[in-house]
Amino acid sequence: MLELRPNCECCDRDLPADTTEAFICSFECTFCQVCAEDTLHGRCPNCEGELVKRPTRPTQKLAHFPGSLIRKYKPCL
């Protein structure tokens, strides 16, 4: 199951588990849409993998399977 990390690792913007504006790589590094497209040009700065839209978890499932509360932040150049 995806962690659904709570923030953009590049700019620290909040990314709730139900947002449609989160992007991830295959290692679940998580970025907001602005950083993913404009700053990172669709590539993860950690693994160089492709960034794709993170799927959303249905609202009724979030109550039993919430997103992660652990924030990761490493400002992008």
All heavy atoms as a GROMACS GRO file, in nm:
protein
  604
    1MET      N    1   0.084  -0.116   0.000
    1MET     CA    2   0.000   0.000   0.000
    1MET      C    3   0.090   0.124   0.000
    1MET      O    4   0.190   0.129   0.071
    1MET     CB    5  -0.089  -0.005   0.125
    1MET     CG    6  -0.168   0.117   0.148
    1MET     SD    7  -0.290   0.110   0.280
    1MET     CE    8  -0.234  -0.014   0.389
    2LEU      N    9   0.052   0.224  -0.078
    2LEU     CA   10   0.129   0.348  -0.084
    2LEU      C   11   0.126   0.422   0.050
    2LEU      O   12   0.025   0.422   0.118
    2LEU     CB   13   0.072   0.442  -0.192
    2LEU     CG   14   0.088   0.399  -0.338
    2LEU    CD1   15   0.014   0.496  -0.428
    2LEU    CD2   16   0.235   0.393  -0.376
    3GLU      N   17   0.237   0.486   0.083
    3GLU     CA   18   0.245   0.564   0.207
    3GLU      C   19   0.158   0.689   0.202
    3GLU      O   20   0.110   0.736   0.304
    3GLU     CB   21   0.389   0.608   0.233
    3GLU     CG   22   0.482   0.498   0.274
    3GLU     CD   23   0.621   0.552   0.305
    3GLU    OE1   24   0.634   0.669   0.347
    3GLU    OE2   25   0.716   0.478   0.284
    4LEU      N   26   0.142   0.746   0.086
    4LEU     CA   27   0.072   0.875   0.069
    4LEU      C   28   0.137   0.979   0.160
    4LEU      O   29   0.077   1.030   0.254
    4LEU     CB   30  -0.078   0.863   0.096
    4LEU     CG   31  -0.156   0.767   0.006
    4LEU    CD1   32  -0.301   0.761   0.048
    4LEU    CD2   33  -0.144   0.804  -0.140
    5ARG      N   34   0.260   1.010   0.130
    5ARG     CA   35   0.338   1.105   0.210
    5ARG      C   36   0.269   1.242   0.211
    5ARG      O   37   0.209   1.283   0.112
    5ARG     CB   38   0.480   1.114   0.158
    5ARG     CG   39   0.554   0.982   0.178
    5ARG     CD   40   0.693   0.984   0.124
    5ARG     NE   41   0.756   0.852   0.138
    5ARG     CZ   42   0.867   0.819   0.077
    5ARG    NH1   43   0.931   0.906  -0.001
    5ARG    NH2   44   0.917   0.697   0.094
    6PRO      N   45   0.280   1.316   0.322
    6PRO     CA   46   0.199   1.436   0.343
    6PRO      C   47   0.252   1.568   0.285
    6PRO      O   48   0.189   1.671   0.302
    6PRO     CB   49   0.194   1.446   0.495
    6PRO     CG   50   0.326   1.391   0.538
    6PRO     CD   51   0.354   1.278   0.441
    7ASN      N   52   0.368   1.564   0.218
    7ASN     CA   53   0.423   1.691   0.171
    7ASN      C   54   0.512   1.671   0.049
    7ASN      O   55   0.557   1.561   0.020
    7ASN     CB   56   0.504   1.759   0.281
    7ASN     CG   57   0.627   1.680   0.319
    7ASN    OD1   58   0.619   1.563   0.354
    7ASN    ND2   59   0.743   1.745   0.310
    8CYS      N   60   0.537   1.783  -0.019
    8CYS     CA   61   0.632   1.784  -0.130
    8CYS      C   62   0.772   1.782  -0.071
    8CYS      O   63   0.804   1.866   0.015
    8CYS     CB   64   0.610   1.909  -0.214
    8CYS     SG   65   0.733   1.931  -0.346
    9GLU      N   66   0.854   1.691  -0.115
    9GLU     CA   67   0.990   1.680  -0.063
    9GLU      C   68   1.078   1.796  -0.109
    9GLU      O   69   1.183   1.821  -0.052
    9GLU     CB   70   1.052   1.548  -0.106
    9GLU     CG   71   0.984   1.429  -0.043
    9GLU     CD   72   1.045   1.296  -0.083
    9GLU    OE1   73   1.167   1.290  -0.110
    9GLU    OE2   74   0.970   1.198  -0.087
   10CYS      N   75   1.035   1.869  -0.211
   10CYS     CA   76   1.114   1.978  -0.267
   10CYS      C   77   1.082   2.113  -0.203
   10CYS      O   78   1.172   2.185  -0.163
   10CYS     CB   79   1.089   1.983  -0.418
   10CYS     SG   80   1.192   2.095  -0.510
   11CYS      N   81   0.952   2.146  -0.188
   11CYS     CA   82   0.914   2.278  -0.135
   11CYS      C   83   0.838   2.270  -0.003
   11CYS      O   84   0.803   2.373   0.053
   11CYS     CB   85   0.831   2.354  -0.238
   11CYS     SG   86   0.664   2.288  -0.263
   12ASP      N   87   0.810   2.150   0.044
   12ASP     CA   88   0.742   2.125   0.172
   12ASP      C   89   0.593   2.162   0.171
   12ASP      O   90   0.531   2.174   0.275
   12ASP     CB   91   0.814   2.191   0.289
   12ASP     CG   92   0.784   2.123   0.420
   12ASP    OD1   93   0.760   2.001   0.422
   12ASP    OD2   94   0.782   2.194   0.524
   13ARG      N   95   0.536   2.181   0.054
   13ARG     CA   96   0.392   2.210   0.044
   13ARG      C   97   0.313   2.090   0.095
   13ARG      O   98   0.348   1.975   0.068
   13ARG     CB   99   0.357   2.238  -0.102
   13ARG     CG  100   0.211   2.259  -0.126
   13ARG     CD  101   0.185   2.285  -0.273
   13ARG     NE  102   0.042   2.276  -0.298
   13ARG     CZ  103  -0.011   2.252  -0.414
   13ARG    NH1  104   0.066   2.232  -0.520
   13ARG    NH2  105  -0.140   2.245  -0.428
   14ASP      N  106   0.204   2.115   0.166
   14ASP     CA  107   0.117   2.008   0.213
   14ASP      C  108   0.051   1.938   0.095
   14ASP      O  109   0.003   2.003   0.002
   14ASP     CB  110   0.008   2.063   0.305
   14ASP     CG  111   0.062   2.107   0.440
   14ASP    OD1  112   0.171   2.061   0.478
   14ASP    OD2  113  -0.006   2.187   0.506
   15LEU      N  114   0.050   1.805   0.100
   15LEU     CA  115  -0.014   1.723  -0.003
   15LEU      C  116  -0.103   1.619   0.068
   15LEU      O  117  -0.059   1.508   0.095
   15LEU     CB  118   0.090   1.654  -0.091
   15LEU     CG  119   0.176   1.745  -0.177
   15LEU    CD1  120   0.288   1.667  -0.243
   15LEU    CD2  121   0.090   1.815  -0.282
   16PRO      N  122  -0.226   1.657   0.101
   16PRO     CA  123  -0.315   1.563   0.169
   16PRO      C  124  -0.333   1.435   0.088
   16PRO      O  125  -0.314   1.433  -0.034
   16PRO     CB  126  -0.447   1.640   0.178
   16PRO     CG  127  -0.414   1.783   0.152
   16PRO     CD  128  -0.289   1.783   0.069
   17ALA      N  129  -0.369   1.330   0.157
   17ALA     CA  130  -0.384   1.199   0.093
   17ALA      C  131  -0.486   1.198  -0.020
   17ALA      O  132  -0.477   1.117  -0.111
   17ALA     CB  133  -0.421   1.094   0.198
   18ASP      N  134  -0.581   1.291  -0.016
   18ASP     CA  135  -0.685   1.292  -0.119
   18ASP      C  136  -0.659   1.393  -0.233
   18ASP      O  137  -0.742   1.411  -0.320
   18ASP     CB  138  -0.822   1.318  -0.056
   18ASP     CG  139  -0.829   1.453   0.015
   18ASP    OD1  140  -0.725   1.521   0.030
   18ASP    OD2  141  -0.940   1.489   0.057
   19THR      N  142  -0.543   1.456  -0.233
   19THR     CA  143  -0.514   1.554  -0.338
   19THR      C  144  -0.487   1.487  -0.472
   19THR      O  145  -0.438   1.374  -0.478
   19THR     CB  146  -0.395   1.644  -0.300
   19THR    OG1  147  -0.385   1.748  -0.399
   19THR    CG2  148  -0.264   1.568  -0.298
   20THR      N  149  -0.517   1.558  -0.578
   20THR     CA  150  -0.486   1.510  -0.713
   20THR      C  151  -0.362   1.580  -0.767
   20THR      O  152  -0.328   1.565  -0.883
   20THR     CB  153  -0.605   1.536  -0.808
   20THR    OG1  154  -0.632   1.676  -0.812
   20THR    CG2  155  -0.727   1.458  -0.763
   21GLU      N  156  -0.293   1.657  -0.682
   21GLU     CA  157  -0.178   1.736  -0.726
   21GLU      C  158  -0.044   1.680  -0.678
   21GLU      O  159   0.055   1.751  -0.675
   21GLU     CB  160  -0.194   1.880  -0.680
   21GLU     CG  161  -0.316   1.946  -0.741
   21GLU     CD  162  -0.332   2.090  -0.698
   21GLU    OE1  163  -0.238   2.148  -0.642
   21GLU    OE2  164  -0.440   2.144  -0.722
   22ALA      N  165  -0.041   1.553  -0.641
   22ALA     CA  166   0.083   1.490  -0.594
   22ALA      C  167   0.141   1.400  -0.702
   22ALA      O  168   0.067   1.331  -0.774
   22ALA     CB  169   0.057   1.410  -0.468
   23PHE      N  170   0.273   1.398  -0.712
   23PHE     CA  171   0.345   1.313  -0.807
   23PHE      C  172   0.444   1.228  -0.729
   23PHE      O  173   0.501   1.274  -0.630
   23PHE     CB  174   0.419   1.399  -0.910
   23PHE     CG  175   0.328   1.456  -1.015
   23PHE    CD1  176   0.239   1.558  -0.985
   23PHE    CD2  177   0.329   1.405  -1.144
   23PHE    CE1  178   0.154   1.610  -1.080
   23PHE    CE2  179   0.244   1.456  -1.241
   23PHE     CZ  180   0.156   1.559  -1.209
   24ILE      N  181   0.466   1.104  -0.774
   24ILE     CA  182   0.559   1.012  -0.707
   24ILE      C  183   0.645   0.940  -0.810
   24ILE      O  184   0.609   0.928  -0.927
   24ILE     CB  185   0.486   0.908  -0.620
   24ILE    CG1  186   0.392   0.821  -0.705
   24ILE    CG2  187   0.412   0.974  -0.506
   24ILE    CD1  188   0.329   0.703  -0.630
   25CYS      N  189   0.759   0.888  -0.761
   25CYS     CA  190   0.842   0.798  -0.841
   25CYS      C  191   0.818   0.656  -0.791
   25CYS      O  192   0.737   0.635  -0.700
   25CYS     CB  193   0.990   0.836  -0.828
   25CYS     SG  194   1.060   0.798  -0.666
   26SER      N  195   0.888   0.560  -0.843
   26SER     CA  196   0.865   0.420  -0.802
   26SER      C  197   0.910   0.393  -0.659
   26SER      O  198   0.873   0.292  -0.600
   26SER     CB  199   0.935   0.324  -0.898
   26SER     OG  200   1.075   0.342  -0.891
   27PHE      N  201   0.988   0.485  -0.598
   27PHE     CA  202   1.030   0.471  -0.459
   27PHE      C  203   0.940   0.553  -0.366
   27PHE      O  204   0.968   0.566  -0.248
   27PHE     CB  205   1.176   0.514  -0.441
   27PHE     CG  206   1.274   0.420  -0.503
   27PHE    CD1  207   1.325   0.443  -0.630
   27PHE    CD2  208   1.314   0.305  -0.437
   27PHE    CE1  209   1.416   0.356  -0.688
   27PHE    CE2  210   1.405   0.217  -0.494
   27PHE     CZ  211   1.455   0.243  -0.621
   28GLU      N  212   0.836   0.611  -0.421
   28GLU     CA  213   0.737   0.693  -0.350
   28GLU      C  214   0.790   0.828  -0.304
   28GLU      O  215   0.731   0.891  -0.215
   28GLU     CB  216   0.674   0.619  -0.231
   28GLU     CG  217   0.588   0.502  -0.272
   28GLU     CD  218   0.508   0.446  -0.157
   28GLU    OE1  219   0.428   0.520  -0.097
   28GLU    OE2  220   0.528   0.328  -0.127
   29CYS      N  221   0.901   0.874  -0.360
   29CYS     CA  222   0.941   1.012  -0.336
   29CYS      C  223   0.824   1.096  -0.386
   29CYS      O  224   0.765   1.066  -0.490
   29CYS     CB  225   1.068   1.047  -0.413
   29CYS     SG  226   1.209   0.945  -0.365
   30THR      N  227   0.788   1.199  -0.313
   30THR     CA  228   0.663   1.270  -0.338
   30THR      C  229   0.688   1.419  -0.362
   30THR      O  230   0.762   1.483  -0.287
   30THR     CB  231   0.569   1.252  -0.217
   30THR    OG1  232   0.550   1.112  -0.196
   30THR    CG2  233   0.434   1.316  -0.242
   31PHE      N  234   0.622   1.472  -0.465
   31PHE     CA  235   0.640   1.612  -0.503
   31PHE      C  236   0.508   1.672  -0.546
   31PHE      O  237   0.420   1.602  -0.596
   31PHE     CB  238   0.741   1.624  -0.619
   31PHE     CG  239   0.873   1.560  -0.586
   31PHE    CD1  240   0.901   1.431  -0.624
   31PHE    CD2  241   0.967   1.630  -0.513
   31PHE    CE1  242   1.021   1.370  -0.591
   31PHE    CE2  243   1.088   1.570  -0.478
   31PHE     CZ  244   1.115   1.441  -0.518
   32CYS      N  245   0.493   1.804  -0.529
   32CYS     CA  246   0.374   1.873  -0.576
   32CYS      C  247   0.382   1.886  -0.729
   32CYS      O  248   0.489   1.868  -0.788
   32CYS     CB  249   0.359   2.010  -0.509
   32CYS     SG  250   0.482   2.133  -0.559
   33GLN      N  251   0.273   1.921  -0.789
   33GLN     CA  252   0.268   1.930  -0.935
   33GLN      C  253   0.362   2.038  -0.988
   33GLN      O  254   0.431   2.016  -1.087
   33GLN     CB  255   0.124   1.959  -0.980
   33GLN     CG  256   0.108   1.957  -1.130
   33GLN     CD  257  -0.038   1.962  -1.173
   33GLN    OE1  258  -0.129   1.961  -1.090
   33GLN    NE2  259  -0.061   1.964  -1.301
   34VAL      N  260   0.369   2.152  -0.921
   34VAL     CA  261   0.456   2.261  -0.966
   34VAL      C  262   0.602   2.216  -0.967
   34VAL      O  263   0.674   2.234  -1.066
   34VAL     CB  264   0.436   2.388  -0.881
   34VAL    CG1  265   0.538   2.494  -0.914
   34VAL    CG2  266   0.295   2.442  -0.899
   35CYS      N  267   0.647   2.158  -0.857
   35CYS     CA  268   0.786   2.112  -0.850
   35CYS      C  269   0.813   1.999  -0.949
   35CYS      O  270   0.915   1.998  -1.017
   35CYS     CB  271   0.822   2.068  -0.709
   35CYS     SG  272   0.835   2.205  -0.591
   36ALA      N  273   0.720   1.904  -0.957
   36ALA     CA  274   0.739   1.789  -1.046
   36ALA      C  275   0.754   1.832  -1.192
   36ALA      O  276   0.838   1.780  -1.264
   36ALA     CB  277   0.622   1.692  -1.033
   37GLU      N  278   0.672   1.929  -1.232
   37GLU     CA  279   0.674   1.971  -1.373
   37GLU      C  280   0.776   2.081  -1.401
   37GLU      O  281   0.855   2.070  -1.494
   37GLU     CB  282   0.533   2.015  -1.414
   37GLU     CG  283   0.434   1.899  -1.415
   37GLU     CD  284   0.292   1.942  -1.444
   37GLU    OE1  285   0.264   2.064  -1.449
   37GLU    OE2  286   0.208   1.852  -1.460
   38ASP      N  287   0.773   2.188  -1.322
   38ASP     CA  288   0.854   2.306  -1.353
   38ASP      C  289   0.999   2.297  -1.304
   38ASP      O  290   1.091   2.336  -1.374
   38ASP     CB  291   0.790   2.432  -1.296
   38ASP     CG  292   0.652   2.460  -1.356
   38ASP    OD1  293   0.620   2.403  -1.462
   38ASP    OD2  294   0.577   2.538  -1.295
   39THR      N  295   1.018   2.245  -1.185
   39THR     CA  296   1.153   2.238  -1.127
   39THR      C  297   1.226   2.110  -1.165
   39THR      O  298   1.343   2.114  -1.202
   39THR     CB  299   1.146   2.248  -0.972
   39THR    OG1  300   1.078   2.370  -0.938
   39THR    CG2  301   1.284   2.248  -0.910
   40LEU      N  302   1.155   1.998  -1.157
   40LEU     CA  303   1.219   1.867  -1.176
   40LEU      C  304   1.200   1.810  -1.317
   40LEU      O  305   1.262   1.709  -1.350
   40LEU     CB  306   1.166   1.769  -1.071
   40LEU     CG  307   1.184   1.815  -0.927
   40LEU    CD1  308   1.113   1.721  -0.831
   40LEU    CD2  309   1.331   1.827  -0.893
   41HIS      N  310   1.114   1.871  -1.396
   41HIS     CA  311   1.091   1.830  -1.535
   41HIS      C  312   1.057   1.680  -1.547
   41HIS      O  313   1.106   1.612  -1.637
   41HIS     CB  314   1.209   1.867  -1.624
   41HIS     CG  315   1.246   2.012  -1.613
   41HIS    ND1  316   1.169   2.113  -1.665
   41HIS    CD2  317   1.350   2.072  -1.550
   41HIS    CE1  318   1.223   2.230  -1.637
   41HIS    NE2  319   1.333   2.208  -1.568
   42GLY      N  320   0.975   1.632  -1.451
   42GLY     CA  321   0.925   1.495  -1.458
   42GLY      C  322   1.022   1.386  -1.413
   42GLY      O  323   0.995   1.268  -1.433
   43ARG      N  324   1.134   1.424  -1.351
   43ARG     CA  325   1.234   1.326  -1.305
   43ARG      C  326   1.260   1.344  -1.156
   43ARG      O  327   1.279   1.455  -1.107
   43ARG     CB  328   1.367   1.343  -1.378
   43ARG     CG  329   1.363   1.301  -1.521
   43ARG     CD  330   1.368   1.150  -1.531
   43ARG     NE  331   1.320   1.109  -1.663
   43ARG     CZ  332   1.274   0.991  -1.690
   43ARG    NH1  333   1.268   0.898  -1.598
   43ARG    NH2  334   1.232   0.961  -1.810
   44CYS      N  335   1.266   1.234  -1.084
   44CYS     CA  336   1.294   1.236  -0.941
   44CYS      C  337   1.440   1.275  -0.919
   44CYS      O  338   1.530   1.214  -0.980
   44CYS     CB  339   1.265   1.099  -0.880
   44CYS     SG  340   1.306   1.090  -0.704
   45PRO      N  341   1.468   1.372  -0.832
   45PRO     CA  342   1.607   1.411  -0.807
   45PRO      C  343   1.683   1.307  -0.725
   45PRO      O  344   1.805   1.310  -0.721
   45PRO     CB  345   1.594   1.542  -0.730
   45PRO     CG  346   1.463   1.530  -0.659
   45PRO     CD  347   1.374   1.453  -0.755
   46ASN      N  348   1.612   1.216  -0.661
   46ASN     CA  349   1.676   1.116  -0.577
   46ASN      C  350   1.718   0.992  -0.656
   46ASN      O  351   1.829   0.941  -0.639
   46ASN     CB  352   1.583   1.074  -0.463
   46ASN     CG  353   1.541   1.194  -0.380
   46ASN    OD1  354   1.623   1.278  -0.345
   46ASN    ND2  355   1.414   1.202  -0.350
   47CYS      N  356   1.630   0.943  -0.743
   47CYS     CA  357   1.659   0.818  -0.815
   47CYS      C  358   1.663   0.836  -0.966
   47CYS      O  359   1.693   0.742  -1.039
   47CYS     CB  360   1.555   0.711  -0.779
   47CYS     SG  361   1.390   0.744  -0.846
   48GLU      N  362   1.627   0.956  -1.014
   48GLU     CA  363   1.620   0.989  -1.156
   48GLU      C  364   1.508   0.917  -1.228
   48GLU      O  365   1.500   0.917  -1.350
   48GLU     CB  366   1.755   0.965  -1.224
   48GLU     CG  367   1.866   1.049  -1.167
   48GLU     CD  368   1.999   1.029  -1.236
   48GLU    OE1  369   2.006   0.961  -1.340
   48GLU    OE2  370   2.098   1.082  -1.184
   49GLY      N  371   1.417   0.856  -1.152
   49GLY     CA  372   1.302   0.787  -1.211
   49GLY      C  373   1.194   0.886  -1.255
   49GLY      O  374   1.193   1.003  -1.217
   50GLU      N  375   1.102   0.835  -1.333
   50GLU     CA  376   0.990   0.914  -1.384
   50GLU      C  377   0.894   0.950  -1.270
   50GLU      O  378   0.864   0.867  -1.183
   50GLU     CB  379   0.916   0.832  -1.489
   50GLU     CG  380   0.795   0.899  -1.545
   50GLU     CD  381   0.720   0.809  -1.643
   50GLU    OE1  382   0.741   0.687  -1.643
   50GLU    OE2  383   0.639   0.864  -1.718
   51LEU      N  384   0.844   1.072  -1.272
   51LEU     CA  385   0.742   1.115  -1.177
   51LEU      C  386   0.605   1.104  -1.244
   51LEU      O  387   0.586   1.153  -1.356
   51LEU     CB  388   0.766   1.259  -1.131
   51LEU     CG  389   0.893   1.280  -1.051
   51LEU    CD1  390   0.914   1.430  -1.024
   51LEU    CD2  391   0.887   1.204  -0.919
   52VAL      N  392   0.514   1.036  -1.177
   52VAL     CA  393   0.378   1.017  -1.229
   52VAL      C  394   0.278   1.062  -1.123
   52VAL      O  395   0.310   1.070  -1.005
   52VAL     CB  396   0.352   0.869  -1.267
   52VAL    CG1  397   0.444   0.826  -1.380
   52VAL    CG2  398   0.367   0.778  -1.148
   53LYS      N  399   0.156   1.090  -1.167
   53LYS     CA  400   0.052   1.131  -1.073
   53LYS      C  401   0.029   1.024  -0.969
   53LYS      O  402   0.018   0.906  -1.002
   53LYS     CB  403  -0.079   1.158  -1.146
   53LYS     CG  404  -0.107   1.302  -1.161
   53LYS     CD  405  -0.248   1.326  -1.210
   53LYS     CE  406  -0.263   1.470  -1.230
   53LYS     NZ  407  -0.344   1.545  -1.154
   54ARG      N  408   0.026   1.065  -0.843
   54ARG     CA  409  -0.001   0.970  -0.735
   54ARG      C  410  -0.150   0.940  -0.733
   54ARG      O  411  -0.233   1.030  -0.737
   54ARG     CB  412   0.040   1.033  -0.601
   54ARG     CG  413   0.018   0.940  -0.483
   54ARG     CD  414   0.064   1.004  -0.354
   54ARG     NE  415  -0.032   1.106  -0.309
   54ARG     CZ  416  -0.012   1.184  -0.204
   54ARG    NH1  417   0.100   1.176  -0.134
   54ARG    NH2  418  -0.102   1.274  -0.170
   55PRO      N  419  -0.186   0.812  -0.727
   55PRO     CA  420  -0.329   0.780  -0.720
   55PRO      C  421  -0.388   0.827  -0.586
   55PRO      O  422  -0.316   0.841  -0.487
   55PRO     CB  423  -0.333   0.627  -0.729
   55PRO     CG  424  -0.196   0.580  -0.701
   55PRO     CD  425  -0.102   0.693  -0.726
   56THR      N  426  -0.516   0.851  -0.586
   56THR     CA  427  -0.584   0.890  -0.463
   56THR      C  428  -0.645   0.766  -0.399
   56THR      O  429  -0.676   0.669  -0.466
   56THR     CB  430  -0.695   0.993  -0.490
   56THR    OG1  431  -0.787   0.939  -0.584
   56THR    CG2  432  -0.638   1.123  -0.542
   57ARG      N  433  -0.658   0.771  -0.268
   57ARG     CA  434  -0.723   0.663  -0.194
   57ARG      C  435  -0.868   0.705  -0.170
   57ARG      O  436  -0.892   0.818  -0.127
   57ARG     CB  437  -0.650   0.640  -0.062
   57ARG     CG  438  -0.698   0.518   0.013
   57ARG     CD  439  -0.600   0.479   0.124
   57ARG     NE  440  -0.473   0.438   0.063
   57ARG     CZ  441  -0.354   0.447   0.123
   57ARG    NH1  442  -0.346   0.492   0.246
   57ARG    NH2  443  -0.245   0.409   0.061
   58PRO      N  444  -0.964   0.617  -0.196
   58PRO     CA  445  -1.104   0.654  -0.173
   58PRO      C  446  -1.126   0.703  -0.030
   58PRO      O  447  -1.069   0.649   0.066
   58PRO     CB  448  -1.180   0.524  -0.199
   58PRO     CG  449  -1.090   0.444  -0.288
   58PRO     CD  450  -0.951   0.481  -0.247
   59THR      N  451  -1.209   0.805  -0.014
   59THR     CA  452  -1.234   0.867   0.115
   59THR      C  453  -1.273   0.765   0.223
   59THR      O  454  -1.223   0.771   0.336
   59THR     CB  455  -1.345   0.974   0.102
   59THR    OG1  456  -1.304   1.066   0.002
   59THR    CG2  457  -1.366   1.048   0.233
   60GLN      N  458  -1.358   0.670   0.189
   60GLN     CA  459  -1.402   0.572   0.288
   60GLN      C  460  -1.286   0.482   0.334
   60GLN      O  461  -1.290   0.428   0.444
   60GLN     CB  462  -1.520   0.488   0.238
   60GLN     CG  463  -1.492   0.399   0.121
   60GLN     CD  464  -1.507   0.464  -0.016
   60GLN    OE1  465  -1.504   0.586  -0.028
   60GLN    NE2  466  -1.521   0.384  -0.119
   61LYS      N  467  -1.183   0.467   0.255
   61LYS     CA  468  -1.066   0.386   0.294
   61LYS      C  469  -0.965   0.466   0.376
   61LYS      O  470  -0.888   0.409   0.453
   61LYS     CB  471  -0.996   0.330   0.170
   61LYS     CG  472  -1.081   0.237   0.087
   61LYS     CD  473  -1.108   0.109   0.161
   61LYS     CE  474  -1.187   0.014   0.073
   61LYS     NZ  475  -1.227  -0.105   0.143
   62LEU      N  476  -0.965   0.598   0.362
   62LEU     CA  477  -0.870   0.681   0.437
   62LEU      C  478  -0.891   0.671   0.588
   62LEU      O  479  -0.796   0.683   0.664
   62LEU     CB  480  -0.880   0.827   0.393
   62LEU     CG  481  -0.811   0.861   0.262
   62LEU    CD1  482  -0.844   1.003   0.220
   62LEU    CD2  483  -0.661   0.841   0.272
   63ALA      N  484  -1.013   0.648   0.631
   63ALA     CA  485  -1.040   0.636   0.775
   63ALA      C  486  -0.967   0.516   0.835
   63ALA      O  487  -0.915   0.523   0.946
   63ALA     CB  488  -1.190   0.623   0.799
   64HIS      N  489  -0.960   0.407   0.762
   64HIS     CA  490  -0.894   0.285   0.811
   64HIS      C  491  -0.748   0.275   0.765
   64HIS      O  492  -0.668   0.207   0.829
   64HIS     CB  493  -0.970   0.161   0.765
   64HIS     CG  494  -1.106   0.151   0.825
   64HIS    ND1  495  -1.127   0.122   0.958
   64HIS    CD2  496  -1.228   0.170   0.771
   64HIS    CE1  497  -1.257   0.121   0.982
   64HIS    NE2  498  -1.321   0.151   0.870
   65PHE      N  499  -0.717   0.339   0.654
   65PHE     CA  500  -0.582   0.334   0.597
   65PHE      C  501  -0.536   0.476   0.563
   65PHE      O  502  -0.529   0.514   0.447
   65PHE     CB  503  -0.582   0.246   0.471
   65PHE     CG  504  -0.636   0.109   0.492
   65PHE    CD1  505  -0.765   0.076   0.452
   65PHE    CD2  506  -0.558   0.011   0.552
   65PHE    CE1  507  -0.815  -0.051   0.472
   65PHE    CE2  508  -0.608  -0.116   0.573
   65PHE     CZ  509  -0.737  -0.148   0.533
   66PRO      N  510  -0.506   0.557   0.666
   66PRO     CA  511  -0.468   0.697   0.641
   66PRO      C  512  -0.330   0.709   0.577
   66PRO      O  513  -0.251   0.615   0.579
   66PRO     CB  514  -0.467   0.757   0.782
   66PRO     CG  515  -0.436   0.642   0.871
   66PRO     CD  516  -0.500   0.521   0.807
   67GLY      N  517  -0.306   0.826   0.522
   67GLY     CA  518  -0.174   0.854   0.467
   67GLY      C  519  -0.071   0.870   0.578
   67GLY      O  520  -0.105   0.883   0.696
   68SER      N  521   0.054   0.871   0.540
   68SER     CA  522   0.164   0.886   0.635
   68SER      C  523   0.164   1.024   0.698
   68SER      O  524   0.118   1.121   0.636
   68SER     CB  525   0.297   0.863   0.562
   68SER     OG  526   0.406   0.889   0.647
   69LEU      N  527   0.216   1.035   0.818
   69LEU     CA  528   0.233   1.164   0.885
   69LEU      C  529   0.379   1.208   0.886
   69LEU      O  530   0.411   1.317   0.931
   69LEU     CB  531   0.182   1.155   1.030
   69LEU     CG  532   0.033   1.124   1.046
   69LEU    CD1  533  -0.001   1.110   1.194
   69LEU    CD2  534  -0.052   1.233   0.981
   70ILE      N  535   0.466   1.122   0.835
   70ILE     CA  536   0.610   1.150   0.835
   70ILE      C  537   0.647   1.237   0.716
   70ILE      O  538   0.629   1.198   0.600
   70ILE     CB  539   0.691   1.019   0.834
   70ILE    CG1  540   0.657   0.937   0.958
   70ILE    CG2  541   0.840   1.048   0.825
   70ILE    CD1  542   0.712   0.797   0.957
   71ARG      N  543   0.697   1.355   0.747
   71ARG     CA  544   0.734   1.449   0.642
   71ARG      C  545   0.881   1.429   0.603
   71ARG      O  546   0.966   1.406   0.688
   71ARG     CB  547   0.712   1.593   0.689
   71ARG     CG  548   0.567   1.620   0.723
   71ARG     CD  549   0.548   1.761   0.774
   71ARG     NE  550   0.550   1.860   0.667
   71ARG     CZ  551   0.443   1.898   0.597
   71ARG    NH1  552   0.326   1.844   0.623
   71ARG    NH2  553   0.453   1.989   0.503
   72LYS      N  554   0.907   1.438   0.472
   72LYS     CA  555   1.044   1.433   0.420
   72LYS      C  556   1.063   1.563   0.344
   72LYS      O  557   0.980   1.602   0.262
   72LYS     CB  558   1.063   1.312   0.329
   72LYS     CG  559   1.051   1.181   0.403
   72LYS     CD  560   1.091   1.065   0.318
   72LYS     CE  561   1.084   0.938   0.400
   72LYS     NZ  562   1.145   0.827   0.333
   73TYR      N  563   1.174   1.629   0.369
   73TYR     CA  564   1.199   1.757   0.305
   73TYR      C  565   1.346   1.772   0.274
   73TYR      O  566   1.431   1.760   0.363
   73TYR     CB  567   1.152   1.870   0.397
   73TYR     CG  568   1.177   2.009   0.345
   73TYR    CD1  569   1.131   2.048   0.219
   73TYR    CD2  570   1.245   2.101   0.421
   73TYR    CE1  571   1.153   2.177   0.172
   73TYR    CE2  572   1.268   2.231   0.375
   73TYR     CZ  573   1.222   2.267   0.250
   73TYR     OH  574   1.245   2.394   0.204
   74LYS      N  575   1.375   1.794   0.148
   74LYS     CA  576   1.512   1.814   0.101
   74LYS      C  577   1.501   1.915  -0.014
   74LYS      O  578   1.466   1.877  -0.126
   74LYS     CB  579   1.571   1.682   0.050
   74LYS     CG  580   1.712   1.693   0.000
   74LYS     CD  581   1.760   1.555  -0.048
   74LYS     CE  582   1.889   1.566  -0.122
   74LYS     NZ  583   1.928   1.438  -0.180
   75PRO      N  584   1.520   2.044   0.015
   75PRO     CA  585   1.499   2.146  -0.087
   75PRO      C  586   1.570   2.115  -0.219
   75PRO      O  587   1.687   2.076  -0.219
   75PRO     CB  588   1.556   2.272  -0.023
   75PRO     CG  589   1.551   2.247   0.124
   75PRO     CD  590   1.574   2.099   0.138
   76CYS      N  591   1.497   2.130  -0.327
   76CYS     CA  592   1.554   2.106  -0.461
   76CYS      C  593   1.631   2.229  -0.506
   76CYS      O  594   1.600   2.342  -0.469
   76CYS     CB  595   1.443   2.077  -0.560
   76CYS     SG  596   1.349   1.930  -0.519
   77LEU      N  597   1.730   2.205  -0.585
   77LEU     CA  598   1.812   2.316  -0.637
   77LEU      C  599   1.740   2.390  -0.745
   77LEU      O  600   1.664   2.346  -0.816
   77LEU     CB  601   1.945   2.262  -0.690
   77LEU     CG  602   2.030   2.190  -0.584
   77LEU    CD1  603   2.154   2.131  -0.650
   77LEU    CD2  604   2.069   2.283  -0.473
   0.00000   0.00000   0.00000
